[in-house]
Amino acid sequence: MQGKHGHLSREQKQLALRLHAKGWRLVDIAREIGCSAPMVGLMVRTGRHMGAKPFGWIRGRGA
């Protein structure tokens, strides 16, 4: 389910962030999007979700 070179697609990243915002456990998110729980943990904790925006994100002025 991961894209080239083991990277997650933009859609997978966005889904992971939405599920995390809803309170899903990292292991359940990982199973849903097809990757490891540590990968999901890094993404949601350290902001490693390039190309994805947190659920409810609104672009600020001047951004």
MOPAC internal coordinates of N, CA, C and O (Angstrom, degrees):
PM7 1SCF
backbone

  N    0.0000 0     0.00 0     0.00 0    0    0    0
  C    1.4470 1     0.00 0     0.00 0    1    0    0
  C    1.5234 1   112.08 1     0.00 0    2    1    0
  O    1.2310 1   120.89 1   160.39 1    3    2    1
  N    1.3221 1   115.90 1   -19.61 1    3    2    1
  C    1.4520 1   118.21 1   177.85 1    5    3    2
  C    1.5100 1   108.91 1   -77.13 1    6    5    3
  O    1.2310 1   121.40 1   -25.03 1    7    6    5
  N    1.3171 1   114.93 1   154.97 1    7    6    5
  C    1.4547 1   120.93 1  -179.56 1    9    7    6
  C    1.5175 1   111.31 1   -77.45 1   10    9    7
  O    1.2310 1   121.09 1    19.41 1   11   10    9
  N    1.3140 1   115.53 1  -160.59 1   11   10    9
  C    1.4615 1   121.52 1   179.39 1   13   11   10
  C    1.5177 1   111.29 1   -55.42 1   14   13   11
  O    1.2310 1   120.98 1   -38.40 1   15   14   13
  N    1.3158 1   115.73 1   141.60 1   15   14   13
  C    1.4634 1   122.86 1   174.51 1   17   15   14
  C    1.5292 1   112.97 1    59.71 1   18   17   15
  O    1.2310 1   119.55 1  -155.53 1   19   18   17
  N    1.3382 1   118.47 1    24.47 1   19   18   17
  C    1.4532 1   121.42 1   176.82 1   21   19   18
  C    1.5137 1   115.38 1    78.20 1   22   21   19
  O    1.2310 1   120.35 1  -171.72 1   23   22   21
  N    1.3262 1   116.93 1     8.28 1   23   22   21
  C    1.4611 1   119.93 1  -179.54 1   25   23   22
  C    1.5267 1   110.29 1   -83.74 1   26   25   23
  O    1.2310 1   121.13 1   -29.86 1   27   26   25
  N    1.3059 1   115.44 1   150.14 1   27   26   25
  C    1.4558 1   120.34 1   177.33 1   29   27   26
  C    1.5227 1   109.98 1   -81.22 1   30   29   27
  O    1.2310 1   121.14 1   -32.70 1   31   30   29
  N    1.3128 1   115.42 1   147.30 1   31   30   29
  C    1.4541 1   119.88 1   175.95 1   33   31   30
  C    1.5249 1   109.36 1   -74.58 1   34   33   31
  O    1.2310 1   121.04 1   -15.52 1   35   34   33
  N    1.3039 1   115.62 1   164.48 1   35   34   33
  C    1.4731 1   120.66 1   177.31 1   37   35   34
  C    1.5232 1   110.39 1   -58.55 1   38   37   35
  O    1.2310 1   120.73 1   139.83 1   39   38   37
  N    1.3287 1   116.20 1   -40.17 1   39   38   37
  C    1.4677 1   120.98 1  -179.34 1   41   39   38
  C    1.5265 1   110.58 1   -64.76 1   42   41   39
  O    1.2310 1   120.14 1   138.93 1   43   42   41
  N    1.3354 1   117.34 1   -41.07 1   43   42   41
  C    1.4618 1   120.80 1   178.19 1   45   43   42
  C    1.5274 1   110.41 1   -63.30 1   46   45   43
  O    1.2310 1   120.36 1   137.46 1   47   46   45
  N    1.3239 1   116.92 1   -42.54 1   47   46   45
  C    1.4605 1   120.91 1   179.73 1   49   47   46
  C    1.5218 1   111.02 1   -63.49 1   50   49   47
  O    1.2310 1   120.78 1   135.69 1   51   50   49
  N    1.3217 1   116.12 1   -44.31 1   51   50   49
  C    1.4593 1   119.93 1   179.91 1   53   51   50
  C    1.5212 1   110.91 1   -63.69 1   54   53   51
  O    1.2310 1   120.69 1   137.78 1   55   54   53
  N    1.3374 1   116.29 1   -42.22 1   55   54   53
  C    1.4608 1   119.93 1   177.99 1   57   55   54
  C    1.5262 1   110.37 1   -62.16 1   58   57   55
  O    1.2310 1   120.15 1   136.76 1   59   58   57
  N    1.3327 1   117.32 1   -43.24 1   59   58   57
  C    1.4572 1   120.92 1   179.18 1   61   59   58
  C    1.5245 1   111.06 1   -58.85 1   62   61   59
  O    1.2310 1   120.04 1   136.51 1   63   62   61
  N    1.3108 1   117.52 1   -43.49 1   63   62   61
  C    1.4672 1   120.81 1  -179.99 1   65   63   62
  C    1.5247 1   111.64 1   -67.07 1   66   65   63
  O    1.2310 1   120.43 1   140.67 1   67   66   65
  N    1.3259 1   116.78 1   -39.33 1   67   66   65
  C    1.4739 1   119.73 1   177.85 1   69   67   66
  C    1.5231 1   110.68 1   -64.23 1   70   69   67
  O    1.2310 1   120.34 1   135.21 1   71   70   69
  N    1.3266 1   116.95 1   -44.79 1   71   70   69
  C    1.4575 1   120.69 1  -179.44 1   73   71   70
  C    1.5231 1   111.21 1   -65.67 1   74   73   71
  O    1.2310 1   120.12 1   141.37 1   75   74   73
  N    1.3292 1   117.37 1   -38.63 1   75   74   73
  C    1.4609 1   121.14 1   177.38 1   77   75   74
  C    1.5314 1   110.34 1   -63.49 1   78   77   75
  O    1.2310 1   120.58 1   139.20 1   79   78   77
  N    1.3163 1   116.49 1   -40.80 1   79   78   77
  C    1.4714 1   120.70 1   178.52 1   81   79   78
  C    1.5193 1   111.42 1   -64.06 1   82   81   79
  O    1.2310 1   120.57 1   152.41 1   83   82   81
  N    1.3294 1   116.51 1   -27.59 1   83   82   81
  C    1.4684 1   120.94 1   178.64 1   85   83   82
  C    1.5241 1   112.10 1   -84.14 1   86   85   83
  O    1.2310 1   120.22 1   177.00 1   87   86   85
  N    1.3358 1   117.18 1    -3.00 1   87   86   85
  C    1.4590 1   120.78 1   176.37 1   89   87   86
  C    1.5210 1   115.27 1    94.98 1   90   89   87
  O    1.2310 1   119.92 1  -167.13 1   91   90   89
  N    1.3263 1   117.76 1    12.87 1   91   90   89
  C    1.4626 1   120.25 1   177.88 1   93   91   90
  C    1.5248 1   110.01 1   -65.40 1   94   93   91
  O    1.2310 1   120.34 1   -31.37 1   95   94   93
  N    1.3301 1   116.95 1   148.63 1   95   94   93
  C    1.4590 1   122.38 1   174.45 1   97   95   94
  C    1.5302 1   109.12 1   -73.52 1   98   97   95
  O    1.2310 1   120.93 1   -30.98 1   99   98   97
  N    1.3407 1   115.82 1   149.02 1   99   98   97
  C    1.4612 1   120.53 1  -177.87 1  101   99   98
  C    1.5251 1   111.91 1   -57.61 1  102  101   99
  O    1.2310 1   120.03 1   139.27 1  103  102  101
  N    1.3212 1   117.55 1   -40.73 1  103  102  101
  C    1.4589 1   120.98 1  -179.12 1  105  103  102
  C    1.5313 1   111.08 1   -64.22 1  106  105  103
  O    1.2310 1   120.17 1   144.39 1  107  106  105
  N    1.3275 1   117.27 1   -35.61 1  107  106  105
  C    1.4642 1   120.84 1   178.43 1  109  107  106
  C    1.5261 1   111.34 1   -72.29 1  110  109  107
  O    1.2310 1   120.76 1   141.91 1  111  110  109
  N    1.3336 1   116.16 1   -38.09 1  111  110  109
  C    1.4693 1   120.20 1   176.46 1  113  111  110
  C    1.5285 1   109.17 1   -63.22 1  114  113  111
  O    1.2310 1   120.87 1   134.60 1  115  114  113
  N    1.3310 1   115.95 1   -45.40 1  115  114  113
  C    1.4650 1   120.79 1  -179.43 1  117  115  114
  C    1.5256 1   110.61 1   -58.79 1  118  117  115
  O    1.2310 1   120.49 1   135.34 1  119  118  117
  N    1.3059 1   116.67 1   -44.66 1  119  118  117
  C    1.4593 1   120.72 1   179.56 1  121  119  118
  C    1.5313 1   110.02 1   -62.84 1  122  121  119
  O    1.2310 1   120.27 1   139.83 1  123  122  121
  N    1.3083 1   117.10 1   -40.17 1  123  122  121
  C    1.4688 1   121.75 1  -177.94 1  125  123  122
  C    1.5316 1   112.28 1   -66.71 1  126  125  123
  O    1.2310 1   120.23 1   139.97 1  127  126  125
  N    1.3318 1   117.16 1   -40.03 1  127  126  125
  C    1.4647 1   118.86 1  -176.14 1  129  127  126
  C    1.5221 1   113.77 1   -97.85 1  130  129  127
  O    1.2310 1   120.09 1   173.50 1  131  130  129
  N    1.3341 1   117.44 1    -6.50 1  131  130  129
  C    1.4500 1   120.59 1   174.58 1  133  131  130
  C    1.5152 1   115.57 1    84.63 1  134  133  131
  O    1.2310 1   120.29 1  -136.27 1  135  134  133
  N    1.3241 1   117.05 1    43.73 1  135  134  133
  C    1.4666 1   120.32 1   176.66 1  137  135  134
  C    1.5205 1   108.05 1  -145.35 1  138  137  135
  O    1.2310 1   120.50 1     9.34 1  139  138  137
  N    1.3353 1   116.65 1  -170.66 1  139  138  137
  C    1.4648 1   120.28 1  -179.16 1  141  139  138
  C    1.5263 1   110.74 1   -89.99 1  142  141  139
  O    1.2310 1   121.34 1   -25.37 1  143  142  141
  N    1.3316 1   115.05 1   154.63 1  143  142  141
  C    1.4608 1   120.47 1   177.36 1  145  143  142
  C    1.5301 1   111.42 1   -62.49 1  146  145  143
  O    1.2310 1   119.03 1   140.02 1  147  146  145
  N    1.3544 1   119.46 1   -39.98 1  147  146  145
  C    1.4728 1   118.26 1   177.42 1  149  147  146
  C    1.5297 1   112.73 1   -60.68 1  150  149  147
  O    1.2310 1   120.35 1   144.48 1  151  150  149
  N    1.3361 1   116.93 1   -35.52 1  151  150  149
  C    1.4664 1   119.61 1   178.10 1  153  151  150
  C    1.5275 1   110.18 1   -64.14 1  154  153  151
  O    1.2310 1   120.71 1   136.59 1  155  154  153
  N    1.3216 1   116.25 1   -43.41 1  155  154  153
  C    1.4707 1   120.24 1   178.29 1  157  155  154
  C    1.5219 1   109.41 1   -63.84 1  158  157  155
  O    1.2310 1   120.33 1   136.79 1  159  158  157
  N    1.3280 1   116.97 1   -43.21 1  159  158  157
  C    1.4605 1   120.67 1  -179.98 1  161  159  158
  C    1.5126 1   112.61 1   -58.92 1  162  161  159
  O    1.2310 1   120.41 1   134.83 1  163  162  161
  N    1.3273 1   116.83 1   -45.17 1  163  162  161
  C    1.4689 1   120.18 1   177.39 1  165  163  162
  C    1.5169 1   111.07 1   -61.34 1  166  165  163
  O    1.2310 1   121.17 1   137.23 1  167  166  165
  N    1.3052 1   115.37 1   -42.77 1  167  166  165
  C    1.4606 1   119.91 1  -176.61 1  169  167  166
  C    1.5273 1   111.09 1   -63.46 1  170  169  167
  O    1.2310 1   120.10 1   131.95 1  171  170  169
  N    1.3245 1   117.42 1   -48.05 1  171  170  169
  C    1.4649 1   118.87 1  -174.82 1  173  171  170
  C    1.5289 1   112.92 1   -80.05 1  174  173  171
  O    1.2310 1   119.87 1   154.52 1  175  174  173
  N    1.3303 1   117.85 1   -25.48 1  175  174  173
  C    1.4673 1   120.01 1  -178.60 1  177  175  174
  C    1.5183 1   113.95 1   -87.43 1  178  177  175
  O    1.2310 1   120.58 1   143.37 1  179  178  177
  N    1.3229 1   116.49 1   -36.63 1  179  178  177
  C    1.4613 1   119.05 1  -173.28 1  181  179  178
  C    1.5179 1   113.16 1  -108.45 1  182  181  179
  O    1.2310 1   120.24 1  -175.06 1  183  182  181
  N    1.3172 1   117.15 1     4.94 1  183  182  181
  C    1.4478 1   119.61 1   178.68 1  185  183  182
  C    1.5127 1   113.75 1    78.46 1  186  185  183
  O    1.2310 1   120.00 1  -160.30 1  187  186  185
  N    1.3146 1   117.61 1    19.70 1  187  186  185
  C    1.4670 1   120.25 1   179.48 1  189  187  186
  C    1.5180 1   109.59 1   -83.94 1  190  189  187
  O    1.2310 1   121.74 1  -112.05 1  191  190  189
  N    1.2870 1   114.27 1    67.95 1  191  190  189
  C    1.4654 1   119.93 1  -179.80 1  193  191  190
  C    1.5145 1   109.18 1  -138.29 1  194  193  191
  O    1.2310 1   121.41 1  -130.21 1  195  194  193
  N    1.3128 1   114.91 1    49.79 1  195  194  193
  C    1.4568 1   120.03 1  -178.67 1  197  195  194
  C    1.5163 1   109.97 1   -55.83 1  198  197  195
  O    1.2310 1   120.84 1   -47.63 1  199  198  197
  N    1.2965 1   115.99 1   132.37 1  199  198  197
  C    1.4493 1   120.96 1  -179.72 1  201  199  198
  C    1.5140 1   113.51 1    89.48 1  202  201  199
  O    1.2310 1   120.19 1   173.32 1  203  202  201
  N    1.3120 1   117.25 1    -6.68 1  203  202  201
  C    1.4614 1   120.30 1   178.38 1  205  203  202
  C    1.5260 1   108.20 1  -117.90 1  206  205  203
  O    1.2310 1   120.96 1   -30.66 1  207  206  205
  N    1.2930 1   115.77 1   149.34 1  207  206  205
  C    1.4538 1   120.99 1   179.13 1  209  207  206
  C    1.5262 1   108.47 1  -118.91 1  210  209  207
  O    1.2310 1   119.78 1   -41.59 1  211  210  209
  N    1.3397 1   118.03 1   138.41 1  211  210  209
  C    1.4494 1   119.62 1   177.57 1  213  211  210
  C    1.5256 1   111.22 1   -56.00 1  214  213  211
  O    1.2310 1   120.71 1   -32.36 1  215  214  213
  N    1.3020 1   116.24 1   147.64 1  215  214  213
  C    1.4540 1   121.85 1  -179.69 1  217  215  214
  C    1.5282 1   109.08 1   -56.46 1  218  217  215
  O    1.2310 1   120.46 1   -49.96 1  219  218  217
  N    1.3153 1   116.73 1   130.04 1  219  218  217
  C    1.4568 1   121.42 1  -179.81 1  221  219  218
  C    1.5161 1   113.63 1    85.20 1  222  221  219
  O    1.2310 1   120.42 1  -176.15 1  223  222  221
  N    1.3326 1   116.81 1     3.85 1  223  222  221
  C    1.4620 1   121.18 1  -179.66 1  225  223  222
  C    1.5189 1   110.28 1   -65.47 1  226  225  223
  O    1.2310 1   121.32 1   -44.59 1  227  226  225
  N    1.3233 1   115.09 1   135.41 1  227  226  225
  C    1.4667 1   121.29 1   176.87 1  229  227  226
  C    1.5147 1   106.83 1  -127.10 1  230  229  227
  O    1.2310 1   120.98 1   -48.86 1  231  230  229
  N    1.3212 1   115.73 1   131.14 1  231  230  229
  C    1.4574 1   120.57 1  -179.88 1  233  231  230
  C    1.5252 1   110.14 1   -63.94 1  234  233  231
  O    1.2310 1   120.78 1   -48.69 1  235  234  233
  N    1.3288 1   116.11 1   131.31 1  235  234  233
  C    1.4488 1   120.61 1   179.53 1  237  235  234
  C    1.5184 1   112.43 1   -81.03 1  238  237  235
  O    1.2310 1   120.57 1   -15.96 1  239  238  237
  N    1.3035 1   116.51 1   164.04 1  239  238  237
  C    1.4594 1   120.97 1   178.36 1  241  239  238
  C    1.5148 1   109.59 1   -65.53 1  242  241  239
  O    1.2310 1   120.84 1   -42.30 1  243  242  241
  N    1.3037 1   116.01 1   137.70 1  243  242  241
  C    1.4518 1   121.61 1   178.54 1  245  243  242
  C    1.5214 1   113.94 1    78.30 1  246  245  243
  O    1.2310 1   120.84 1  -175.77 1  247  246  245
  N    1.3183 1   116.00 1     4.23 1  247  246  245
  C    1.4825 1   118.37 1  -179.12 1  249  247  246
  C    1.5054 1   110.52 1   -93.10 1  250  249  247
  O    1.2310 1   120.10 1   180.00 1  251  250  249

